[in-house]
């Protein structure tokens, strides 16, 4: 069997490892358009709750990843300048420098004789000669774009604006800061991913974007605005740009997961909003399901793809529904920020996806619930 994986990001490299472990005689090629030493972004979150299934699929790989991760069992949510600390169950959130994530996966793939080709742009995906071609190339997938009619692709776009930055400061805990500033609604989501660096996601609603004239600003002016808004948190540190373009989140969905011998996974299949902090993990779990399907049916690619869809789709749909509920909540952030009580706001935030209800909140976050009850959050009464 020959498999070509388009995209050498986390899900593509992880899939190549899983396939080579399960089908050692298969030829696995990874085509990545960027140079080997290029990385965009800063730190990547892989919460401990999602690591169990990945560890079961590839123990040695995930152990190496965990060794490079920085875990934190707390998150601070700041509303109306009131910080509320949320202690997470388990080890909490884990973050890893994206460049380390890719290096570890790349090293494991190389040791298994996966052919990883960088700076390799595909002129014609239909000309690829393989039993299976996998689109693991993200929300702007080249493989998907070549035949969106076959995949039944739809595109949408949210209204909020956001950009990813770094900060040369390791914040004590991950945090979400919701700030009303000069009539604008601003959000910062930051988390440490090394001893000296943090990721910093800057966001505002469309009304703020328009009223502050951000469309006419250059990149440096937008960055300076957020440095001013979040000066108390940054403490004299500036934001660091690394291809940090401002954009509105693209909502990509596909009716069909595969077409002929081509199949999609990760954001190429369904874009997961960054607010649920699970995009990379979801894509890597897609890779686990696809690799397992091919292991079970190595001589029947069509049957393996059907098995991939049947085994993975229910869980994937639940995660994407959570993503949709979360981004819809953020799209109304100006409305939520009118709530007077910081604890009431945090309750609405914690339950926004529907995956955490009142009972689960009480079970997993007992200290927070006691604090909310003392603050008089109505939904917790009775």
C-alpha positions as CSV (number, residue, x, y, z in Angstrom):
1,X,0.0,0.0,0.0
2,X,1.1,3.5,-0.8
3,X,-0.3,6.5,1.2
4,X,0.4,10.1,0.4
5,X,-0.4,12.6,3.2
6,X,-0.8,16.2,2.1
7,X,0.3,18.4,5.1
8,X,3.2,17.9,7.5
9,X,1.5,19.5,10.5
10,X,0.7,17.6,13.8
11,X,-2.1,15.4,12.4
12,X,-0.3,14.5,9.1
13,X,2.9,13.5,10.9
14,X,1.0,11.7,13.6
15,X,-0.9,9.8,11.0
16,X,2.3,8.8,9.2
17,X,3.7,7.4,12.4
18,X,0.5,5.4,13.3
19,X,0.3,4.0,9.8
20,X,3.9,2.9,9.7
21,X,3.5,1.2,13.1
22,X,0.4,-0.7,12.0
23,X,1.4,-1.3,8.4
24,X,5.2,-1.5,8.4
25,X,5.4,-2.6,4.8
26,X,3.4,0.3,3.5
27,X,5.0,3.3,1.8
28,X,4.1,6.5,3.6
29,X,5.0,9.9,2.0
30,X,4.3,13.2,3.7
31,X,4.2,16.3,1.5
32,X,4.7,19.7,3.3
33,X,4.8,23.0,1.5
34,X,6.8,24.8,4.2
35,X,10.5,24.5,5.0
36,X,11.5,21.9,7.6
37,X,12.5,24.6,10.2
38,X,9.4,26.8,9.6
39,X,6.7,27.1,12.2
40,X,3.8,29.5,12.4
41,X,2.3,30.3,15.8
42,X,3.7,29.8,19.2
43,X,2.4,27.2,21.7
44,X,-0.2,24.4,21.2
45,X,-2.6,23.2,23.8
46,X,-3.1,19.4,24.4
47,X,-5.2,19.1,27.5
48,X,-4.6,16.0,29.6
49,X,-8.2,14.8,29.2
50,X,-7.5,14.3,25.5
51,X,-4.0,12.7,25.8
52,X,-5.3,9.4,27.0
53,X,-6.6,8.2,23.6
54,X,-3.5,9.5,21.9
55,X,-1.2,7.8,24.4
56,X,-3.1,4.5,23.9
57,X,-2.5,4.8,20.1
58,X,1.2,5.7,20.2
59,X,2.6,5.5,23.8
60,X,6.2,6.3,23.1
61,X,5.3,9.3,20.9
62,X,2.9,10.8,23.4
63,X,5.3,10.2,26.3
64,X,7.9,12.3,24.4
65,X,5.3,15.0,23.8
66,X,4.3,15.1,27.4
67,X,8.0,15.5,28.4
68,X,8.1,18.7,26.5
69,X,4.8,20.0,27.8
70,X,4.0,22.5,30.5
71,X,0.9,21.6,32.5
72,X,-1.2,23.8,34.7
73,X,-4.3,22.8,36.6
74,X,-5.6,26.3,37.0
75,X,-7.1,28.9,34.7
76,X,-8.0,32.5,35.6
77,X,-11.1,34.2,34.2
78,X,-11.1,38.0,34.6
79,X,-14.4,39.8,34.2
80,X,-15.0,43.4,35.4
81,X,-11.4,43.3,36.7
82,X,-12.3,40.5,39.1
83,X,-10.1,37.4,38.7
84,X,-11.8,34.1,39.3
85,X,-9.6,31.1,39.5
86,X,-10.8,27.8,38.1
87,X,-9.0,24.7,39.3
88,X,-9.3,22.1,36.5
89,X,-9.7,18.4,37.2
90,X,-6.7,16.2,36.6
91,X,-3.4,17.6,35.4
92,X,-5.3,20.4,33.6
93,X,-4.2,22.0,30.4
94,X,-0.9,21.1,28.8
95,X,0.9,23.4,26.3
96,X,3.9,22.7,24.1
97,X,5.9,24.9,21.8
98,X,4.6,24.2,18.3
99,X,8.2,23.8,17.0
100,X,8.9,21.1,19.6
101,X,5.6,19.3,18.8
102,X,6.6,19.2,15.1
103,X,10.2,18.2,15.8
104,X,9.2,15.3,18.1
105,X,6.7,14.0,15.6
106,X,9.1,14.5,12.7
107,X,11.8,12.6,14.5
108,X,9.5,9.6,15.2
109,X,8.3,9.6,11.6
110,X,11.9,9.6,10.2
111,X,12.9,6.7,12.5
112,X,10.1,4.7,10.9
113,X,11.3,5.5,7.4
114,X,8.4,7.8,6.6
115,X,9.4,10.0,3.6
116,X,8.8,13.5,4.7
117,X,9.2,16.1,1.9
118,X,9.4,19.8,2.8
119,X,9.0,22.8,0.5
120,X,6.9,20.5,-1.7
121,X,3.9,22.2,-3.4
122,X,1.5,20.0,-5.2
123,X,0.6,21.3,-8.7
124,X,-2.1,18.7,-9.4
125,X,-3.5,16.6,-6.6
126,X,-5.3,14.4,-9.1
127,X,-2.0,13.3,-10.5
128,X,-0.8,11.8,-7.2
129,X,-0.1,8.1,-7.6
130,X,-1.2,6.3,-4.4
131,X,-3.7,3.9,-3.0
132,X,-4.8,6.6,-0.6
133,X,-4.3,10.4,-0.5
134,X,-5.0,12.1,2.8
135,X,-5.8,15.8,3.2
136,X,-4.2,16.8,6.5
137,X,-3.4,20.3,5.3
138,X,-5.7,22.4,7.4
139,X,-8.5,24.8,6.9
140,X,-7.2,26.0,3.5
141,X,-6.7,22.5,2.3
142,X,-5.2,22.1,-1.2
143,X,-6.5,18.6,-1.5
144,X,-10.1,19.6,-0.6
145,X,-10.0,22.7,-2.8
146,X,-9.2,20.7,-5.8
147,X,-12.6,19.0,-5.7
148,X,-14.9,20.7,-3.3
149,X,-18.0,19.6,-5.2
150,X,-17.1,16.0,-4.5
151,X,-16.6,16.7,-0.8
152,X,-19.7,18.9,-0.6
153,X,-17.7,21.7,1.0
154,X,-19.4,24.7,2.5
155,X,-17.7,27.9,3.8
156,X,-18.8,30.4,6.4
157,X,-17.1,33.2,8.4
158,X,-17.7,34.5,11.9
159,X,-17.8,38.2,12.7
160,X,-15.3,38.5,15.5
161,X,-11.7,39.4,14.6
162,X,-8.6,37.7,16.1
163,X,-4.9,37.3,15.9
164,X,-2.3,35.0,17.5
165,X,0.7,36.5,19.2
166,X,3.5,35.5,21.6
167,X,4.8,37.2,24.7
168,X,8.3,36.7,26.1
169,X,6.8,36.1,29.5
170,X,5.6,32.9,31.2
171,X,2.3,33.8,32.8
172,X,1.6,32.1,36.1
173,X,-1.6,30.5,34.8
174,X,-3.6,30.4,31.6
175,X,-6.1,33.2,31.6
176,X,-9.1,34.7,29.8
177,X,-9.5,38.4,30.2
178,X,-12.7,40.1,29.1
179,X,-12.3,43.8,29.1
180,X,-14.6,46.7,28.2
181,X,-12.2,49.6,27.3
182,X,-13.3,52.9,25.9
183,X,-16.6,51.4,24.7
184,X,-14.9,48.4,23.0
185,X,-15.2,44.7,23.9
186,X,-11.8,43.1,24.0
187,X,-10.7,39.5,24.9
188,X,-7.3,38.1,25.6
189,X,-6.6,34.4,26.0
190,X,-3.1,33.6,27.0
191,X,-1.2,30.6,28.3
192,X,2.4,29.7,29.1
193,X,4.0,27.0,26.9
194,X,7.6,27.2,28.1
195,X,9.7,28.7,31.0
196,X,9.9,32.0,29.1
197,X,7.1,32.2,26.6
198,X,3.3,32.4,26.3
199,X,0.8,32.3,23.5
200,X,-1.5,35.4,23.5
201,X,-4.7,35.3,21.4
202,X,-6.2,38.8,20.9
203,X,-9.9,39.1,19.9
204,X,-12.6,41.8,19.6
205,X,-16.1,41.9,18.3
206,X,-16.9,43.4,14.9
207,X,-18.4,46.6,16.4
208,X,-15.2,47.3,18.2
209,X,-13.2,46.6,15.1
210,X,-15.3,49.2,13.2
211,X,-15.6,51.8,15.9
212,X,-11.8,51.8,16.6
213,X,-11.0,52.0,12.9
214,X,-9.0,48.8,13.0
215,X,-9.6,48.0,9.4
216,X,-7.5,51.1,8.4
217,X,-4.7,50.4,10.9
218,X,-1.6,48.6,9.9
219,X,-0.4,45.5,11.7
220,X,1.8,47.4,14.2
221,X,-1.0,49.8,15.2
222,X,-3.4,46.9,15.9
223,X,-0.7,45.2,18.0
224,X,0.0,48.5,19.9
225,X,-3.8,48.9,20.6
226,X,-4.0,45.5,22.3
227,X,-0.7,46.1,24.1
228,X,-2.4,49.2,25.6
229,X,-5.7,47.5,26.4
230,X,-3.9,44.6,28.2
231,X,-1.0,46.5,29.6
232,X,-1.9,45.4,33.2
233,X,-1.4,41.8,32.2
234,X,1.6,42.3,29.9
235,X,3.5,44.2,32.6
236,X,5.8,46.0,30.2
237,X,6.2,43.1,27.8
238,X,5.3,43.6,24.2
239,X,3.4,41.3,21.9
240,X,5.5,39.3,19.5
241,X,4.3,38.7,15.9
242,X,5.0,35.6,13.9
243,X,2.9,35.8,10.8
244,X,0.3,37.2,13.2
245,X,-2.4,38.2,10.7
246,X,-5.8,39.4,11.8
247,X,-8.7,37.5,10.4
248,X,-12.3,36.2,11.0
249,X,-12.7,32.6,11.8
250,X,-13.5,30.4,8.8
251,X,-16.2,27.8,9.3
252,X,-15.5,24.9,7.0
253,X,-17.7,21.8,6.7
254,X,-17.8,18.9,4.3
255,X,-20.8,16.7,3.6
256,X,-18.5,13.8,2.5
257,X,-15.4,12.8,4.4
258,X,-13.9,11.0,1.4
259,X,-14.2,11.1,-2.4
260,X,-12.7,8.3,-4.4
261,X,-9.3,7.5,-2.8
262,X,-9.0,10.9,-1.2
263,X,-9.9,11.5,2.5
264,X,-9.9,14.5,4.9
265,X,-9.1,14.9,8.5
266,X,-8.7,17.7,11.1
267,X,-9.5,21.3,10.0
268,X,-9.5,20.3,6.4
269,X,-12.6,18.3,7.2
270,X,-14.3,20.5,9.8
271,X,-12.7,23.6,11.4
272,X,-12.7,23.6,15.2
273,X,-12.8,27.0,16.9
274,X,-9.8,27.9,19.0
275,X,-12.0,28.7,22.0
276,X,-12.4,25.0,22.8
277,X,-8.6,24.5,22.8
278,X,-8.9,21.2,21.1
279,X,-8.2,21.7,17.4
280,X,-4.9,19.9,17.3
281,X,-6.1,17.1,19.5
282,X,-9.2,16.6,17.5
283,X,-7.2,16.3,14.3
284,X,-4.8,13.8,15.9
285,X,-7.7,11.7,17.1
286,X,-9.0,11.7,13.5
287,X,-5.6,10.3,12.5
288,X,-6.0,7.5,15.1
289,X,-9.4,6.5,13.7
290,X,-8.2,6.5,10.1
291,X,-5.0,4.5,11.0
292,X,-7.1,1.9,12.9
293,X,-9.6,1.6,10.0
294,X,-6.7,1.0,7.6
295,X,-5.2,-1.6,10.0
296,X,-8.4,-3.5,10.1
297,X,-9.0,-3.4,6.3
298,X,-5.5,-3.0,4.7
299,X,-6.6,-4.6,1.4
300,X,-9.9,-2.6,1.1
301,X,-9.3,1.1,1.0
302,X,-12.9,1.9,0.3
303,X,-14.1,-0.3,3.1
304,X,-11.5,1.3,5.4
305,X,-12.7,4.8,4.6
306,X,-16.3,3.8,5.4
307,X,-15.1,2.3,8.7
308,X,-13.2,5.5,9.4
309,X,-16.4,7.6,9.0
310,X,-18.6,5.1,11.0
311,X,-16.2,4.9,13.9
312,X,-15.1,8.5,14.2
313,X,-18.1,10.6,13.0
314,X,-20.2,10.4,16.2
315,X,-17.4,11.7,18.4
316,X,-16.3,14.2,15.9
317,X,-19.8,15.7,15.5
318,X,-20.1,16.1,19.3
319,X,-16.8,18.0,19.3
320,X,-17.8,20.2,16.4
321,X,-21.2,20.9,18.0
322,X,-19.3,22.1,21.1
323,X,-17.1,24.2,18.9
324,X,-20.1,25.8,17.3
325,X,-21.8,26.5,20.6
326,X,-18.6,28.1,21.8
327,X,-18.1,30.3,18.9
328,X,-21.7,31.4,18.9
329,X,-21.3,32.4,22.5
330,X,-18.2,34.5,21.6
331,X,-20.1,36.1,18.7
332,X,-22.4,37.5,21.4
333,X,-19.6,38.5,23.8
334,X,-20.7,42.1,24.0
335,X,-24.1,40.9,25.3
336,X,-22.6,38.6,27.8
337,X,-20.2,41.3,29.1
338,X,-23.2,43.3,30.2
339,X,-23.8,40.8,33.0
340,X,-23.1,42.6,36.3
341,X,-21.9,39.6,38.3
342,X,-18.5,38.2,37.4
343,X,-19.5,34.9,38.9
344,X,-22.7,34.8,36.9
345,X,-20.6,35.5,33.8
346,X,-18.2,32.7,34.6
347,X,-21.1,30.3,35.0
348,X,-22.5,31.2,31.6
349,X,-19.0,30.8,30.1
350,X,-18.3,27.4,31.7
351,X,-21.7,26.0,30.5
352,X,-21.6,27.6,27.0
353,X,-21.1,24.5,25.0
354,X,-23.7,22.3,26.7
355,X,-21.0,19.7,27.6
356,X,-20.8,21.0,31.2
357,X,-24.2,21.3,32.9
358,X,-24.9,22.3,36.5
359,X,-24.4,18.8,37.9
360,X,-21.1,18.2,36.0
361,X,-19.9,21.6,37.2
362,X,-20.6,20.7,40.8
363,X,-18.8,17.3,40.4
364,X,-15.7,18.6,38.6
365,X,-15.3,22.1,40.0
366,X,-16.6,22.0,43.6
367,X,-14.5,24.9,44.8
368,X,-15.7,27.1,42.0
369,X,-19.3,26.1,42.6
370,X,-19.1,26.9,46.3
371,X,-17.7,30.3,45.4
372,X,-20.5,30.8,42.8
373,X,-23.2,29.8,45.3
374,X,-21.8,32.3,47.8
375,X,-21.9,35.0,45.1
376,X,-25.6,34.1,44.5
377,X,-25.5,32.6,41.0
378,X,-29.2,31.9,40.4
379,X,-28.7,28.8,38.3
380,X,-27.0,27.0,41.2
381,X,-29.8,27.6,43.7
382,X,-31.8,24.6,44.9
